Amino acid sequence: MQRLLSSSRYLVIIAVAGTFLAALTLLLYGGISVVQLIADTVMHAEISGKTGKMLVLGFIESIDLFLLGTVFFIISLGLYELFIDDTLELPHWLVIHTLDDLKNKLIGVIVVVMSVVFLGHVVQWHGEQELIWLGGAIALVTAGLTYFVGSKKK
């Protein structure tokens, strides 16, 4: 029974492969969307405030894809390090020894993703009052996550 339970940790390879493929897909899609956005901008060559705003929004959406791809990549690496092999050569800031290390890294990226999403809404803003509620909700979530990370370190 002990050998079975010890070997079962390799089941996590399914999650590692799935999150790695999700990261790869998001990063490739983001790269393709940036190239397509640049090509569309060059082809149409329309210079206006509205076009500039739409260009900025397109790039912000691409950044969002890249950040989400990064989240999935960090999850993939972290699960691999935690359950399969912790001898990967990674930068010191990406080394994960505990589940709390993985959670803390993810929380940091999640806060950045929420900020980018909010920035995208700010760029599209046309005076709607709902934006303040979205900003407040993001601020509350960020404060809660900061408290969660800070209370774990004590």
Salt bridges, closest charged atoms under 4 A:
ASP100 OD1 - LYS103 NZ 3.27
